[in-house]
Amino acid sequence: MSFTGFPAAALDFYDDLEMDNTKTFWTANKHVYEESVRVPMAALLAELEEEFGPAKLFRPYRDVRFAKDKTPYKTHQGAFIDVAPATGWYVQISAPGVRVAAGFYEASSERLGRVRAAIDDDRRGKQLERLLADLTAAGWEVGGDRLKTSPRGYDPDHPRIELLRHKSLTVAKSYGFEPVIHTPELAQLVRADWQATKPLVTWLIDNS
């Protein structure tokens, strides 16, 4: 099945799920999820697989075993293509629309130490700064979990202290409700976005 876009019913489904996150609603509307969310997402990923690799389509069910929030279903459908541990490309659809991202979302202490050593290095650190500056200039938002204080062993006055505080590092861009998300053209836009982030993903792989 070729990708034709996400139907409006996908956004309506998640809008309603946010209001009624219950098994009763899910059971009554599971066919909408299958037809309007899961099938189009799988088709989108299939079109991108040759260039970026196979994706993991996340389950729609939340793990509530240790969570205070016991609502059973995720209010978005995400998919991730990993090219290194917890590193790669992401796409999701939810009530606010379509969002794409890239980067690494978690790391072992050893791996994070190597990333921070690269940020500390003048040549590699400045290279990362330039990559992120180019992406933000093109409309991407830099995100990720960060320490509130300086990581151990690094001067608070370090010229790249804000980057050194990152425990994860991502860039993201949202298409929101733009009409293009309902068309086949979205696949080409996601492809172009992920291509634009390849230098960042490569930097993270090479330096972790």
C-alpha positions in Angstrom: 0.0 0.0 0.0 1.5 3.4 -1.0 1.4 6.3 1.3 -1.4 8.8 0.6 -1.3 10.9 3.7 -2.9 10.8 7.1 -6.6 11.2 7.0 -8.3 13.8 9.2 -9.8 10.9 11.1 -6.4 10.2 12.6 -6.3 13.6 14.3 -9.9 13.3 15.4 -9.2 9.9 16.8 -6.4 11.3 19.1 -8.4 14.4 19.9 -11.2 12.1 21.2 -8.7 9.7 22.9 -7.3 12.6 24.9 -10.8 13.2 26.2 -11.8 9.6 26.8 -8.7 7.5 27.4 -10.5 4.3 28.3 -10.8 0.7 27.1 -14.4 1.3 26.2 -13.5 4.1 23.8 -10.5 2.2 22.4 -12.5 -1.0 21.7 -15.3 1.0 20.0 -12.8 2.9 17.8 -9.9 0.5 17.3 -10.9 0.2 13.6 -10.3 4.0 13.2 -6.8 3.6 14.8 -6.0 0.7 12.4 -7.3 2.3 9.2 -6.4 6.0 9.8 -3.3 5.7 12.0 -1.4 2.4 11.9 -1.9 1.6 8.2 -0.9 5.0 6.9 2.1 5.2 9.3 3.3 1.8 8.1 3.0 2.9 4.5 5.0 6.1 5.2 7.7 4.1 6.8 7.8 1.6 4.0 8.5 4.5 1.5 11.4 5.7 3.6 12.9 2.3 4.5 15.2 1.9 1.5 17.1 5.0 2.4 16.9 5.1 6.2 16.3 1.5 7.2 13.5 -0.4 8.9 11.5 1.4 11.6 10.1 0.3 14.9 6.4 1.2 15.1 5.7 1.7 18.8 2.8 0.0 20.5 -0.2 2.1 21.3 -0.4 0.8 24.9 1.2 2.6 27.8 3.3 0.8 30.4 1.5 1.9 33.5 3.1 -0.5 36.0 5.2 2.2 37.7 3.4 5.3 36.5 1.1 7.6 38.4 -0.9 8.2 35.3 -2.8 5.0 34.7 -4.5 6.0 31.4 -3.9 2.9 29.2 -3.3 4.3 25.8 -0.7 6.6 24.3 -2.1 9.8 22.8 0.2 9.7 19.8 1.6 7.1 17.4 5.4 7.2 17.0 7.9 5.3 15.0 11.7 5.2 15.3 14.5 4.2 13.0 17.6 3.4 15.0 21.1 3.5 13.4 22.9 3.3 16.7 21.8 2.7 20.3 18.8 5.1 20.9 20.0 7.2 18.0 18.3 7.9 14.7 15.1 9.3 13.2 11.6 9.7 14.6 8.1 10.6 13.3 4.8 10.8 15.1 1.2 11.7 14.6 -1.1 13.0 17.4 -4.0 15.4 17.9 -1.6 18.4 17.2 -0.6 16.9 13.9 2.7 15.4 12.5 6.1 15.9 14.1 9.5 14.7 13.0 12.8 14.5 15.0 16.3 13.2 15.0 19.1 12.6 17.5 19.7 10.4 20.5 17.2 10.1 23.3 19.2 8.3 26.0 22.7 7.0 26.6 24.7 4.9 29.0 27.0 6.9 31.3 30.0 5.6 29.3 28.5 6.6 26.0 27.3 10.0 27.3 30.9 10.5 28.6 32.2 10.1 25.1 29.7 12.6 23.7 30.6 15.1 26.3 34.3 14.6 25.6 33.6 15.4 22.0 31.7 18.5 22.9 34.6 19.6 25.1 37.0 19.1 22.3 37.4 22.4 20.5 37.3 21.0 16.9 34.5 18.5 17.4 32.5 20.7 19.8 32.5 23.6 17.4 31.5 21.3 14.6 28.4 20.3 16.6 27.6 23.9 17.3 27.6 24.7 13.6 25.4 21.7 12.8 22.8 22.8 15.4 23.0 26.4 14.3 22.3 25.4 10.7 19.3 23.3 11.8 17.8 26.0 14.0 18.2 28.5 11.2 16.1 26.1 9.1 13.3 25.9 11.6 14.4 23.0 13.8 14.1 23.1 17.6 16.9 21.7 19.8 15.7 19.6 22.7 16.5 16.8 25.1 16.9 16.2 28.8 19.5 18.4 30.5 21.1 18.7 33.8 20.2 21.8 35.8 23.8 22.1 36.9 27.2 21.5 35.2 28.2 17.9 34.6 30.9 16.7 37.0 34.4 17.7 35.8 33.3 20.6 33.5 33.8 24.2 34.3 30.4 26.2 34.5 32.1 28.8 32.3 32.9 26.3 29.5 31.9 28.0 26.2 29.7 25.0 25.3 28.3 24.4 28.8 24.7 24.3 27.6 25.5 21.5 25.2 27.5 19.7 27.9 24.4 19.7 30.2 22.5 17.5 27.7 21.7 13.9 28.7 20.0 13.5 25.4 20.1 15.6 22.3 17.4 15.9 19.7 16.1 18.3 17.0 12.5 18.4 16.1 10.1 20.1 13.6 6.3 20.1 13.5 4.0 20.2 10.5 1.0 20.6 12.8 -2.3 20.7 11.0 -0.8 21.8 7.6 -2.9 20.4 4.7 0.2 18.7 3.4 0.0 16.0 6.1 -3.1 14.7 4.4 -1.3 14.2 1.1 1.4 11.8 -0.4 3.8 14.8 -0.5 4.4 14.4 3.3 6.6 11.4 2.6 9.0 13.6 0.5 9.0 16.3 3.2 9.9 13.8 5.9 12.6 12.3 3.7 14.1 15.8 3.1 13.9 16.6 6.8 15.7 13.4 7.8 18.3 14.0 5.1 18.9 17.4 6.6 19.6 15.9 10.0 22.0 13.2 8.7 25.1 15.2 9.5 23.9 15.5 13.1 23.1 11.8 13.4 26.5 11.0 11.9 28.2 13.3 14.4 26.5 11.6 17.3 27.3 8.1 16.0 31.0 9.0 15.4 31.4 10.6 18.8 29.6 8.2 21.0 
